[in-house]
Amino acid sequence: MKPPTVMLVDDHTMLRQGLRRSLETEGIPVIAEASNGEEAIKIALDSKPNVVLMDVSMPQIDGIEATRRLVQADARQRVVILTMHIDREVIERAMKAGAVGYMTKDSSVKEVVMAIKLAANGDRILSPRLAEVMLQEAKKEDGPVSLLSPREEELLQHIADGLATSEVAEKMFISQKTVKNHLASIYEKLQARDRTQAVLMAVKMGIVKLT
């Protein structure tokens, strides 16, 4: 399987250059770059990378507005926000704009690479730091009472470990469709919107662990 192609969007040239070198060392090809949101939209629509790593604070058009316009122009675009902002309101705005992931710039290269692979595979992700922040908030709320089957617990642990749908399927010797069916059942039992929320709820219940 070919590695996903990436576009970097950040107004700091040195950061883009450093991230490009790091990603290409990990076997992730960077096929395009942009220094602001307006430029990012045009280049992304032309180059069609599998994943766009988008900063938030940029001149002309910020990353959230650029994400909104880009996804509106082409719903297949997979945008992962990569920023220093950890404000919940900013995260929610980014997700509403169409971003499929949100990573902080203090994430390790391997975490960013995993986020790219998950996003290219159609998954949604948060950086471990943000997941921990959301976990602390989740602990303040009442949790669900439904329990998962052992098979569902095993699957959700793999998700918490950062495995993509295809990797979970391979590890559990089931099809990707079966993985998605299990996830649908898990969402219903945990009253979760997506896999990130399901993992956080399961951690709170002591079903899975964040490693």
Backbone torsions as a table, in degrees:
resi	resn	phi	psi	omega
1	MET	NA	132.3	179.8
2	LYS	-72.0	143.8	177.1
3	PRO	-69.7	151.2	179.6
4	PRO	-67.5	144.5	176.4
5	THR	-88.0	150.8	-172.3
6	VAL	-131.7	147.2	169.9
7	MET	-118.3	135.4	179.9
8	LEU	-104.4	129.6	179.2
9	VAL	-126.0	108.3	-179.9
10	ASP	-161.8	142.5	-178.0
11	ASP	-83.2	-1.2	176.8
12	HIS	-100.2	109.2	-175.9
13	THR	-60.2	-43.6	-178.3
14	MET	-63.5	-37.1	177.9
15	LEU	-64.4	-44.7	179.5
16	ARG	-61.1	-43.3	-178.3
17	GLN	-64.0	-43.1	179.9
18	GLY	-66.4	-42.0	179.9
19	LEU	-67.8	-38.2	177.3
20	ARG	-58.3	-49.0	-179.4
21	ARG	-60.5	-42.6	-178.7
22	SER	-64.5	-45.1	-178.7
23	LEU	-67.0	-42.4	-178.7
24	GLU	-68.2	-30.2	174.2
25	THR	-63.8	-32.4	178.6
26	GLU	-86.2	4.7	177.4
27	GLY	86.5	14.7	178.8
28	ILE	-101.7	110.6	-178.5
29	PRO	-74.0	130.6	175.4
30	VAL	-99.1	114.0	-173.3
31	ILE	-101.4	-9.0	-179.4
32	ALA	-160.9	158.0	177.0
33	GLU	-140.4	156.4	174.9
34	ALA	-149.7	151.9	-176.6
35	SER	-107.7	-2.4	175.7
36	ASN	-154.8	168.1	-174.9
37	GLY	-64.3	-40.3	-178.1
38	GLU	-65.3	-43.6	177.1
39	GLU	-64.0	-37.7	-177.6
40	ALA	-61.3	-41.8	-177.7
41	ILE	-60.5	-50.0	-177.8
42	LYS	-63.1	-47.8	-176.8
43	ILE	-66.7	-40.2	-179.7
44	ALA	-64.3	-40.8	179.5
45	LEU	-68.0	-28.2	178.7
46	ASP	-82.2	-44.2	-174.1
47	SER	-88.3	-22.1	177.4
48	LYS	49.6	61.3	174.5
49	PRO	-69.8	159.4	175.8
50	ASN	-68.3	-36.1	-178.0
51	VAL	-140.1	138.5	174.5
52	VAL	-109.4	121.1	173.7
53	LEU	-91.8	113.8	-169.1
54	MET	-117.7	125.8	172.8
55	ASP	-76.0	164.2	178.4
56	VAL	-93.9	-56.1	-174.7
57	SER	-84.7	105.1	179.4
58	MET	-145.1	158.4	179.1
59	PRO	-71.5	164.2	178.5
60	GLN	68.3	-78.7	178.1
61	ILE	-125.0	126.8	-179.7
62	ASP	-73.8	170.9	-173.9
63	GLY	-64.5	-32.1	-179.3
64	ILE	-71.0	-44.6	177.8
65	GLU	-66.5	-38.3	177.4
66	ALA	-62.6	-40.2	177.4
67	THR	-61.6	-47.0	-179.6
68	ARG	-58.0	-46.9	-178.0
69	ARG	-69.3	-37.8	-179.0
70	LEU	-66.7	-47.2	179.6
71	VAL	-66.7	-35.4	178.0
72	GLN	-65.2	-36.4	179.7
73	ALA	-76.1	-31.9	-179.7
74	ASP	-150.8	101.2	-175.2
75	ALA	-63.7	-14.0	-179.5
76	ARG	-80.3	-11.6	-179.2
77	GLN	-65.5	131.4	179.7
78	ARG	-109.2	107.3	-176.5
79	VAL	-107.2	128.9	173.6
80	VAL	-115.3	120.5	177.5
81	ILE	-73.4	131.9	176.8
82	LEU	-127.5	105.5	-169.1
83	THR	-151.4	174.1	174.4
84	MET	-92.4	-12.3	-177.3
85	HIS	-71.9	129.5	176.1
86	ILE	-122.5	17.9	178.3
87	ASP	-70.4	130.1	-177.4
88	ARG	-58.5	-37.5	-179.5
89	GLU	-63.7	-40.3	178.9
90	VAL	-65.5	-41.5	178.7
91	ILE	-59.9	-46.8	-178.8
92	GLU	-64.4	-39.8	178.0
93	ARG	-63.2	-40.8	-179.8
94	ALA	-64.2	-43.7	-179.3
95	MET	-67.7	-38.5	177.1
96	LYS	-66.1	-29.6	179.2
97	ALA	-73.2	-15.7	178.0
98	GLY	117.7	2.0	176.9
99	ALA	-64.9	143.8	179.7
100	VAL	-102.2	-5.3	-179.9
101	GLY	-156.2	160.5	-178.8
102	TYR	-145.2	113.4	-178.2
103	MET	-123.1	146.6	175.6
104	THR	-94.4	153.5	-174.7
105	LYS	-71.7	-7.0	174.5
106	ASP	-90.8	6.3	175.4
107	SER	-67.5	151.6	176.8
108	SER	-74.8	162.2	178.8
109	VAL	-60.7	-39.6	-179.4
110	LYS	-65.2	-35.3	177.0
111	GLU	-66.8	-39.5	178.3
112	VAL	-67.1	-41.9	177.9
113	VAL	-60.7	-43.7	178.3
114	MET	-63.0	-40.6	178.6
115	ALA	-61.7	-40.7	178.6
116	ILE	-62.2	-45.8	-178.7
117	LYS	-65.4	-41.0	178.6
118	LEU	-65.2	-43.9	-179.8
119	ALA	-62.8	-43.2	179.7
120	ALA	-64.2	-26.7	-179.2
121	ASN	-85.8	-2.0	177.6
122	GLY	96.7	8.9	-179.0
123	ASP	-92.3	165.3	175.2
124	ARG	-111.5	141.5	-175.6
125	ILE	-142.2	155.9	170.7
126	LEU	-128.5	150.3	177.1
127	SER	-66.0	153.9	178.8
128	PRO	-54.0	-37.6	-179.4
129	ARG	-64.1	-43.6	179.8
130	LEU	-69.6	-36.2	177.8
131	ALA	-60.9	-38.8	179.1
132	GLU	-66.9	-40.1	177.7
133	VAL	-61.0	-45.8	-179.5
134	MET	-67.9	-32.8	177.3
135	LEU	-62.3	-43.3	179.6
136	GLN	-62.1	-36.7	177.5
137	GLU	-69.7	-37.9	-179.0
138	ALA	-64.5	-30.8	-179.4
139	LYS	-66.7	-19.4	-179.9
140	LYS	-82.6	-10.5	-175.9
141	GLU	-106.9	163.4	174.8
142	ASP	-73.6	133.6	-179.2
143	GLY	-94.2	170.6	179.2
144	PRO	-74.1	159.2	-179.4
145	VAL	-104.6	-11.7	-178.3
146	SER	-67.8	142.8	177.2
147	LEU	-109.2	147.9	-179.9
148	LEU	-91.2	158.2	174.1
149	SER	-72.7	160.8	178.5
150	PRO	-56.1	-37.1	179.7
151	ARG	-66.8	-40.3	178.9
152	GLU	-68.6	-36.5	176.9
153	GLU	-63.6	-43.5	178.8
154	GLU	-61.2	-45.3	-179.4
155	LEU	-63.0	-44.2	-178.2
156	LEU	-67.0	-32.2	176.4
157	GLN	-64.4	-40.2	176.7
158	HIS	-61.8	-40.2	178.3
159	ILE	-63.7	-43.6	179.0
160	ALA	-62.9	-29.6	178.3
161	ASP	-77.1	-4.6	176.3
162	GLY	94.4	12.3	-179.8
163	LEU	-75.9	143.6	175.4
164	ALA	-77.2	166.1	-179.1
165	THR	-55.2	-44.5	-179.1
166	SER	-64.5	-36.6	-179.8
167	GLU	-70.8	-37.0	176.7
168	VAL	-64.0	-43.8	-179.9
169	ALA	-58.9	-44.2	-179.6
170	GLU	-66.3	-42.0	-176.9
171	LYS	-68.3	-34.3	-177.1
172	MET	-97.6	1.3	179.2
173	PHE	58.6	44.4	176.2
174	ILE	-133.1	169.8	179.3
175	SER	-80.3	161.7	177.1
176	GLN	-64.6	-31.9	177.5
177	LYS	-63.6	-40.7	178.9
178	THR	-65.2	-38.5	176.2
179	VAL	-58.2	-46.4	-178.9
180	LYS	-65.6	-35.1	177.1
181	ASN	-65.9	-42.2	177.0
182	HIS	-61.3	-42.9	-179.6
183	LEU	-62.0	-40.2	178.7
184	ALA	-61.1	-40.7	178.3
185	SER	-66.2	-40.7	179.4
186	ILE	-63.4	-44.5	179.7
187	TYR	-58.4	-41.1	-178.2
188	GLU	-66.8	-44.4	-178.2
189	LYS	-67.0	-37.9	-177.5
190	LEU	-93.7	-0.2	-178.7
191	GLN	55.3	45.3	-176.7
192	ALA	-107.4	149.9	179.6
193	ARG	-82.1	-35.8	-175.5
194	ASP	-152.9	-177.0	-174.3
195	ARG	-68.4	-32.5	178.4
196	THR	-62.5	-47.5	179.6
197	GLN	-66.7	-37.1	179.3
198	ALA	-62.5	-42.8	178.7
199	VAL	-63.3	-44.9	-179.1
200	LEU	-61.7	-42.1	179.0
201	MET	-65.9	-40.6	-179.5
202	ALA	-67.0	-35.4	176.3
203	VAL	-63.5	-43.8	179.6
204	LYS	-59.5	-36.5	-178.8
205	MET	-81.5	-7.6	-179.2
206	GLY	81.7	15.7	-177.9
207	ILE	-80.5	-41.1	178.8
208	VAL	-129.3	167.7	-179.4
209	LYS	-125.1	143.1	173.8
210	LEU	-87.5	122.2	-177.4
211	THR	-104.8	NA	NA
